[in-house]
Amino acid sequence: MALPSRLARSSVRRAAFQHARWSSSAAKPLSLKERLAELIPAEIENVKAIRAAHGKKSFGPVLVDQLYGGMRGLPALIWDGSVLDAEEGIRFRGKSIPEIQAALPKAPGGSEPLPEGLFWLLVTGEVPTQEQVAELSRDWAARAAIPEFVEEIIDRCPPTLHPMSQFSLAVTALNHDSAFAKAYQSGISKKEYWGPTFEDAMDLIAKLPNIAGRIYRNVFGQGKLPAIDPAKDYSHNLATLLGFGENPAFVELLRLYITIHSDHEGGNVSAHTGKLVGSALSDPFLSYAAALNGLAGPLHGLANQEVLVWLRKMQTAIGEDASDEAVKEYIWSTLKSGQVVPGYGHAVLRKTDPRYTAQREFALKHLPDDKMFKLVGQIYNLVPDILLEAGKAKNPWPNVDAHSGVLLTHYGLDQMQYYTVLFGVSRAFGVAAQLIWDRALGAPLERPKSYSSAAIQKMFKDKP
Ligand SMILES: CC(C)(COP(=O)(O)OP(=O)(O)OC[C@H]1O[C@@H](n2cnc3c(N)ncnc32)[C@H](O)[C@@H]1OP(=O)(O)O)[C@@H](O)C(=O)NCCC(=O)NCCS
């Protein structure tokens, strides 16, 4: 939902207001699908109005450098769930991380937002009630089982196969039962695409804990996978499947973790890949599996693994409680050997990532004396100046990955090759929400124009 004009937006909101939270006929809160069905017609009109009014306006010139430079800053996508500001960081449907921490429903006794609420917000632009969030928890628990053959695929993977590769294989295989693929085969009308896409998106999110938990236990030998408990929220169930469900602080961490990793606007590799593949009308399982393969790269989601690997190597090389001088020297040695400092820098952000700050605040509350947390803080005081002095990175500040692994390690989830899987579970929320809207709004096949270097030379021949 783009909803650009405040006027259009408020009249749509007013019209829907009576129905926003409760159906008129019974005292039962609207389900997410019911609320979405209400919102779609107005949003289709809204997009039509934007295109009629502004469709032929230019966003500005495209530089040749942008073609060679990974399309940085090129305005090319619509993504409604979140927008990333270089200075301020992410906003989910207009709300900053502190704002969603305050606004979204919490678990009884908890203080972190429930990712169920974040998904509702991403899909509708509205903050759900506690009851609507509880209904989503129940719905996802009811959809959580994975087919036996998918369990077998995971069980047959050698433990040496990276958990992200196993994750992607299993998600691809879920396409076997895709509601969208079946509906498409039986000739569904384009106007109805969003319905089965919604069902697949819900199934995708719901099944990820069973996949992620099974991979974790297979690879790291942590006993038999327990069953999903329909009375628990999504994060609590995932924590239980990983073997940490008895630790309330870990469960809270997971709620925060999933929420802040869910979405980071549309241009990052995983989000864009999901959208691109979805534009070919590949179902949400195929689209998200493709996104996961992008997330598995070290410049993207794998950076959370890389940070821990780097910190451990540093501790082996210079010991725990090392002096600032020794840490500085280690950071310089990383740079001089042609490697990046993992967890620092960003393609868009130019300030400390608020997702880093949210995790730091969690650590200050729950684990202020943890040695690795202290090392992360020490590094934060040293790396930016060093990257500035080195003179290459446009953003010397930490990103989300600089912090996440240390928190997981504190609670005993110290198998760093697994960290990107948790990022993958989280990122499904943002990609799934956008896939639903893309199909609801009839987003077309993506097909940007590519050029050869020879064509560019020819284009500018004799032009100074
Ligand atoms: C995230 C990242 C891929 C963004 O890349 P980008 O948009 O190309 O970043 P920049 O424009 O600032 O890159 C300019 C130069 O600075 C370097 N640079 C950027 N971040 C750096 C870092 N953390 N350490 C060392 N060098 C870095 C780049 O490698 C590039 O070098 P080059 O000109 O020799 O190719 C990059 O900052 C990086 O590799 N960070 C470490 C990995 C990481 O934390 N990834 C998770 C991102 S959420």
The ligand as a MOL file (V3000), in Angstrom:
LIG
                    3D

  0  0  0     0  0            999 V3000
M  V30 BEGIN CTAB
M  V30 COUNTS 48 50 0 0 0
M  V30 BEGIN ATOM
M  V30 1 C 27.3960 -3.6640 3.5990 0
M  V30 2 C 28.3740 -3.4240 2.4740 0
M  V30 3 C 28.3700 -4.6500 1.5640 0
M  V30 4 C 27.8970 -2.2130 1.6700 0
M  V30 5 O 28.6800 -2.1510 0.5090 0
M  V30 6 P 28.8010 -0.8010 -0.3250 0
M  V30 7 O 27.4890 -0.1510 -0.4670 0
M  V30 8 O 29.5210 -1.1640 -1.5730 0
M  V30 9 O 29.6960 0.0770 0.6420 0
M  V30 10 P 30.6090 1.3360 0.2760 0
M  V30 11 O 30.0550 2.0960 -0.8680 0
M  V30 12 O 30.8030 2.0610 1.5630 0
M  V30 13 O 31.9690 0.6410 -0.2030 0
M  V30 14 C 33.0530 1.4290 -0.6120 0
M  V30 15 C 34.3270 0.6820 -0.3010 0
M  V30 16 O 34.4490 0.5870 1.1180 0
M  V30 17 C 34.6390 -0.7650 1.4840 0
M  V30 18 N 33.9490 -1.0520 2.7260 0
M  V30 19 C 32.6480 -0.8750 3.0140 0
M  V30 20 N 32.3610 -1.3740 4.2320 0
M  V30 21 C 33.5190 -1.8670 4.7120 0
M  V30 22 C 33.8580 -2.5460 5.9020 0
M  V30 23 N 32.9610 -2.8310 6.8300 0
M  V30 24 N 35.1490 -2.9160 6.0690 0
M  V30 25 C 36.0580 -2.6540 5.1310 0
M  V30 26 N 35.7920 -2.0490 3.9620 0
M  V30 27 C 34.5340 -1.6570 3.7670 0
M  V30 28 C 33.9790 -1.5460 0.3760 0
M  V30 29 O 34.4380 -2.8910 0.3380 0
M  V30 30 C 34.3530 -0.7360 -0.8360 0
M  V30 31 O 35.6800 -1.0770 -1.1840 0
M  V30 32 P 36.1620 -1.1230 -2.7210 0
M  V30 33 O 35.9930 0.2770 -3.2200 0
M  V30 34 O 37.5680 -1.5840 -2.6360 0
M  V30 35 O 35.2610 -2.0890 -3.4030 0
M  V30 36 C 29.7980 -3.1450 3.0210 0
M  V30 37 O 29.7500 -2.0460 3.9020 0
M  V30 38 C 30.4110 -4.3410 3.7110 0
M  V30 39 O 31.0030 -5.1780 3.0300 0
M  V30 40 N 30.2590 -4.4540 5.0570 0
M  V30 41 C 30.7230 -5.6140 5.7720 0
M  V30 42 C 29.7360 -6.7730 5.5950 0
M  V30 43 C 28.4570 -6.5310 6.3530 0
M  V30 44 O 28.4620 -6.1330 7.5070 0
M  V30 45 N 27.3270 -6.8110 5.6910 0
M  V30 46 C 26.0110 -6.6790 6.3270 0
M  V30 47 C 25.2700 -5.5240 5.7750 0
M  V30 48 S 23.7530 -5.2680 6.6200 0
M  V30 END ATOM
M  V30 BEGIN BOND
M  V30 1 1 1 2
M  V30 2 1 2 3
M  V30 3 1 2 4
M  V30 4 1 2 36
M  V30 5 1 4 5
M  V30 6 1 5 6
M  V30 7 2 6 7
M  V30 8 1 6 8
M  V30 9 1 6 9
M  V30 10 1 9 10
M  V30 11 2 10 11
M  V30 12 1 10 12
M  V30 13 1 10 13
M  V30 14 1 13 14
M  V30 15 1 14 15
M  V30 16 1 15 16
M  V30 17 1 15 30
M  V30 18 1 16 17
M  V30 19 1 17 18
M  V30 20 1 17 28
M  V30 21 1 18 19
M  V30 22 1 18 27
M  V30 23 2 19 20
M  V30 24 1 20 21
M  V30 25 1 21 22
M  V30 26 2 21 27
M  V30 27 1 22 23
M  V30 28 2 22 24
M  V30 29 1 24 25
M  V30 30 2 25 26
M  V30 31 1 26 27
M  V30 32 1 28 29
M  V30 33 1 28 30
M  V30 34 1 30 31
M  V30 35 1 31 32
M  V30 36 2 32 33
M  V30 37 1 32 34
M  V30 38 1 32 35
M  V30 39 1 36 37
M  V30 40 1 36 38
M  V30 41 2 38 39
M  V30 42 1 38 40
M  V30 43 1 40 41
M  V30 44 1 41 42
M  V30 45 1 42 43
M  V30 46 2 43 44
M  V30 47 1 43 45
M  V30 48 1 45 46
M  V30 49 1 46 47
M  V30 50 1 47 48
M  V30 END BOND
M  V30 END CTAB
M  END
